[in-house]
Amino acid sequence: MVPPQIRPGTTQLLAGKFVVAAGSVLFRRSKTNALEICLVYDTTKKQWILPKGRKDRGEAIEEAAVRETFEETGYTCKLWPQRMVTRATVAGVNAPDVATVGDNLIEPFAITIRDLKEDGIKVISWFITLVNEEEGKAHGTQTESETFDSVFVEAGDAVERLTFQGDREVAQQALDIVNANYN
């Protein structure tokens, strides 16, 4: 029997050692047509964050991003298609594994990998979402353990207000993509 080879640069984790999560950068236009981003304030930890959370069993990652955004902010939203860089291929096309620009994409624009120490890792897929302007903010959407307030802030100020550098980078990347498409 030939011993198996180890693929260089590969780490494999089994189900008990990773968490799949999704979040979004939620946008809207203000009354003056300025872009705003919805931030979540964790009143317990005193931190400004982006909405995100674990994927439910059987749920698509895109659905998880929209659901978690609603639960943590109180705002219904939808994925906002963008022209952006992706390594996803067009269905049915055998293409090289290189980054290309695609139109009307609702793919994740960023991935965050958090080290959970002995518990493994958390992989967060980030999406760009747009608030549903026809519906106001709903209350009572959070889980029992969540103590969040949400507020829309002018986009540039929102990036600076975020507590964590990683969240700032995610929000800035989303803002850059949206600005390239809609300004």
C-alpha positions, 0 to 999 in steps of 0.5 A, spaced: 500 500 500 502 506 498 502 511 503 498 518 502 501 524 500 500 530 504 498 536 500 502 542 502 499 548 505 493 544 507 489 544 513 483 540 514 478 541 520 472 536 521 465 539 523 467 540 531 473 544 529 470 550 525 464 555 525 460 557 519 458 564 520 455 570 515 455 577 516 453 584 512 455 591 511 448 594 511 447 600 506 442 605 505 441 612 502 440 618 507 435 623 506 441 627 502 442 621 498 449 620 502 451 613 503 450 610 510 452 604 514 448 600 519 452 599 525 451 595 531 453 597 538 453 591 543 451 595 550 454 589 554 461 589 551 461 597 549 463 595 542 461 597 535 461 591 530 458 589 524 452 584 524 454 577 523 452 570 526 452 563 525 449 559 520 443 555 521 443 548 519 440 547 512 441 554 511 445 557 505 450 562 507 447 568 503 440 567 507 444 567 514 447 573 512 441 576 511 437 573 517 443 575 522 443 582 519 435 583 520 436 579 527 441 584 530 439 590 526 432 590 526 432 592 519 430 587 513 434 587 507 436 584 501 443 582 498 445 588 493 448 586 487 455 589 485 461 589 480 467 586 484 472 581 484 471 574 485 474 567 484 467 564 483 467 561 476 461 562 471 456 556 471 458 551 466 465 554 464 471 551 465 475 557 467 482 558 470 483 559 478 484 567 477 481 573 480 476 576 475 471 582 475 464 580 475 457 584 474 451 583 479 455 579 484 452 577 490 458 573 492 462 574 499 466 580 498 471 578 504 472 572 509 474 573 516 478 567 519 478 567 527 482 563 531 478 560 537 484 556 540 482 549 542 475 550 539 478 551 532 476 557 527 470 561 525 469 563 518 465 569 517 463 570 510 461 578 508 456 580 504 453 587 501 446 588 503 441 594 502 436 596 507 428 595 505 426 602 505 419 600 505 419 597 512 421 601 518 426 598 524 423 592 527 424 591 535 424 584 538 428 581 533 434 579 537 436 572 541 435 572 548 442 573 550 443 579 545 443 586 547 444 590 541 442 597 539 443 599 531 444 606 528 445 608 521 452 612 520 455 616 515 459 611 511 466 614 512 464 615 520 461 608 520 468 605 518 472 609 523 467 608 529 468 600 529 471 598 535 475 592 531 480 593 525 478 587 522 471 590 522 474 597 519 477 593 513 471 589 511 466 596 512 472 600 508 472 594 502 464 594 502 464 602 501 469 602 496 466 596 492 459 600 493 462 607 491 465 604 485 458 602 482 454 607 484 457 614 485 
